[in-house]
Amino acid sequence: MKFSKKLAVLAAAGLALMGTAACSNGNSSSSSSKIPSKITKKTTVVFWHYMAGSTLQKLTKEFEKKNPNITVKLERQGTYIDLQAKINSTLQSPNNLPTITQAYPGWLWNAAKNKMLVNLTPYINNKNVGWGSAKASDIRSELLKGAQIQGTQYGIPFNKSIETLTYNKDMFKKYGIKKVPTTMAELKSVSETIYKKSHHKVVGAGFDWLPNYYVLGMKNAGVDFSSKINFSGSTSKSVINYYADGIKKGYFRVAGSAQYLSGPFANEKVAMFIGTSAGEGLVKQSVGKKFTYDVAARPGKYSIQQGTDIYMFNHATAEQKAAAFKYIKFLVSKSSQLKLANATGYIPVNNSVINSAAYKSNTSLKLPAKLSTVMKHLYSLPVEKNSDAAYTQLNSIMQTILSAAQKHQNVNNAINEGKQKFDAAWKQ
């Protein structure tokens, strides 16, 4: 998904959920002793997803062949925005929910509060359908923690990505740039240099997803994303003005109508950009043989982990839950994650694949050989009440502020107006 794809503020973010109906079969996941050790009768698992392409279908057929008593019914909901809307509208009728779904944890805050989700820890610790322990799963700990909601392991990481810096190696050489930026100060300096030496024909850099820019800017300044953030405070203004100043002076840009900077990058209008690692395949295709590109770690200490996890709903029968978890376990196995990563550009969720020769030797993309070094410090967006709505609202807020900067209008006024919208999103 992405790292990163554009989200939209959805009116259903604050749904009032039906708590009593949500608790049907809730006790079936309370202890591992009640989890069926085998699936002895025909069982159907319904999986809501937004995965395009054929990889998920191929993996599912492989799973069904190995587990003849289990049928997985894949139901694609369009884009991930469509999926979120479908989940939100269906939460009011819990029995119409699927067995499992792809989702960001922030989407399911209310569902967790109303006991509509299955705590997956007993399944993880069950040796028959799970691994026996979280450590035995080999899933990277930061990703596993990122799939929790208030400390409960409701999700299992599936299709994940991080943000990386994609840059034009030929352009770096042309303008005498000898070092790839590793800090935000270096990113600004290199961007200014390229903009000046190109006689203002090439913008230095930009950021694809503005909420990530703000969240990581604050995190690198020591502030976690929460309702306690003072959007018009000095730290916040410093983060915002770093980008706004670059926009005003011309050496930074936003994606604008292009939506993603991979297009302007391929057309040599921007020398580098920060965006999702899952988009490298598109970058490679767009660049072709025009120039040589490369990827590096996102400047700054932290990078954000993106992409969705798989969550299970409580209305399912005990057999469906066990069958669904066996399917989840298969999807995050070493074999499946290697196939998914090589086919889509998502990063593997398990350490054995990240460090494997089979993954690192994938020369069709730049990231595999470098992944273990560019994801040293992963940050997961904290999941709180309305955190998803506030995070999503940041996109329009930042766009408005940066538009003011581009037009040489009063940025401080735009920040103050943005504070009102940001605070309201947390309280909706």
PyMOL commands that set and color helices and strands:
alter all, ss='L'
color gray80, all
select helices_A, chain A and resi 11-14+19-22+26-29+32-34+55-66+80-90+94-96+105-113+121-125+135-137+141-146+169-174+184-197+210-220+234-249+256-258+262-266+277-287+318-331+334-344+351-354+357-360+371-374+387-406+411-427
alter helices_A, ss='H'
color red, helices_A
select strands_A, chain A and resi 43-49+70-76+100-103+155-168+203-207+252-253+270-276+293-297+303-312+378-379
alter strands_A, ss='S'
color yellow, strands_A
deselect
rebuild
show_as cartoon
